[in-house]
C-alpha cells in the first residue's frame, strides 16, 4: 500500500473521529440543556390580562422554581394562596416584609418607604383629575408584615391583587411560602426575557439576578449546531475524497 493511500486513510479516520466527537458532544449539550431547563423551569399559561402588557392572556411563560427567600421587589412571581382562591396566580412583587407601600405620590407614582418608584412596565392609561398619569386608579397604603410580600398586577385598572385584600389580615400581603416560581421569560409568543426593574435596584435588597435560561438555550443551540456539523461532515468529506481520488479528479 502506498504512502499516499495511507495518508488518505489516516485523514479519513481522523475526519470520522472528529465527526463522531462533534456529534457526541453536541448530543450532550443538546440533551443536557433540555434536562437542565426541565429541572429549573416550569411552564405556565397566563389566564387573565392582570399582568398586561408585560404578560398577556394565553401567553406561555417559563418560571424558575424558587422559594420565598429568593424573592425580591420587582419580581413577577407565580404563587398560590388560600385567601386569594387557592389557584396559581401571576403578580409583581412591589413590597417585602417591613415595607410601607402606598399610592399615589405627588407625581402619581407608587412609593415604597416614601421613595417614588418608576414603573416603565405599566400602561399609563389611568389619569387623575388633574391629568397626571397614576400608578393605580385608587389610592392605598399598607405596611407589609415580616415574612410576607405585597403584590400588584401590571394592569392596575382591572387586576385583583393586594389592593382588593387590604382589609384582610396582613393588609393584602401573602406569605413568602406561597411563592412557587419566578417568571423569567415569555416562551410563546417568543417575547424573550422579562427584565428586572432597575427602579427597585436602589432599594435595600436590590433586585434578583436573571435565571440560567440564556445559558440553557445557548447549550441547546450549540449542541444542535455540533450535531448538524458532525452529521454533514462525513458525507461531504467522503464526496470530496472520491472526487480527488485517481481517475476521479475534480473537473
Beta strands, then each sheet from edge to edge (+ up, - down):
strand 1: 41-45
strand 2: 60-65
strand 3: 76-79
strand 4: 89-96
strand 5: 100-103
strand 6: 110-112
strand 7: 115-117
strand 8: 140-143
strand 9: 148-152
strand 10: 174-175
strand 11: 179-188
strand 12: 192-193
sheet 1: 1+ 2- 11+ 3- 4+ 9- 10+
sheet 2: 1+ 2- 11+ 12-
sheet 3: 7+ 6- 5+ 8-
end
